[in-house]
Amino acid sequence: MGTITEQAAIWQREADELYEPIRWLPFWRPRIVVKRGRFSPWFWPFLWLTKSGAFNLFFLVIVSEDLLGCPPSHRRAIVAHECGHLSRLHFLIWAAAGAVVLKNTAIRSGFAWIGAHMGPWVAVGAFALFLISSLIGFRALLYWFEHQADDYAVARVGPEATVAALSWLKASLSGGRKSPWVDARINRLRLLHGLAQ
């Protein structure tokens, strides 16, 4: 099995092998970081309470300690998926989309105008509508990014290995609970690549 450091080194070697560098960003390469335990305060808050899994944050591929010892074929697919997020610059797009929504002067000015000319309740309604549409947009972006990363993994390790890794992750990390989002990703790959159900 090896120590955590040795296991992380194996993940790093596979990330170096599976990552397809961006020509104009040669320094943008994956760096494997191990997330130990449930709380890791130097990660962003949405990762603090997430015990298991692999995540992408800028050029970091954050792997939870309990995932390090997964079967090698699944490890390769998981690493390839995270490298897909990195090579498609998904985190930078997330940051840009967040900045557009949260730091947009035109949006804030629009709400101020609505509040001044149409009343506070209309402004509250407009804000609620904006919030709902933003959440729907971010959810659609998440789906698109996950599909792109899955397709990258398929190109690097094959559809069977990618589907097997997703199925294994669902079984081992969710404790057998239903996971419609992961099931939808598995079914999509099976349909696209003619794999048996």
Summary of the structure (lengths in Angstrom):
residues: 197
radius of gyration: 19.8
end to end distance: 32.4
largest distance: 66.7
contacts: 541
relative contact order: 0.11
helix: 67%
strand: 8%
